[in-house]
Amino acid sequence: MKELLETLAKHLVDNPESVVVNERIDDDALILELTVAPEDIGKVIGKQGRIAKAIRTFMKSAAGREDKKVVVKIM
């Protein structure tokens, strides 16, 4: 799951080398923390949060296939 989010985020930003995804497990859920360069944060969030919502939906769909729960936090 970590690699999937990292690949997706790298295609959205101008500085793909600054994309960092940390993962941790908390209460039956996999928490993925996405960190990007400050100038790329708007590209990851999008207008009115639409891209962030799409990323979260995509990751939940991918996790559902493996019967996992995933939470994406954009930092």
C-alpha positions, 0 to 999 in steps of 0.5 A, a space after each residue: 500500500 505504501 508503494 502505491 501511494 508513493 507512486 501516485 503522489 510522485 506523478 502529481 507533484 513537481 518534486 517527486 524526490 521530496 515525496 515521503 510516505 510513512 506507515 504505521 498500524 493503529 487500531 486495526 488500520 494502516 495509517 499512511 502519512 504522505 509528506 510532500 514539498 511545501 510548494 506541492 501541497 496544493 497539487 496533492 490537495 487540489 481545489 476544494 480537496 478534490 484530489 485528496 478525496 480521490 486519493 483517499 477513495 482510491 487507497 480505500 478501494 485498493 485496501 478493500 481488496 485485501 480486507 484492510 482498513 487504510 487512512 491517508 493523512 496528508 502532511 
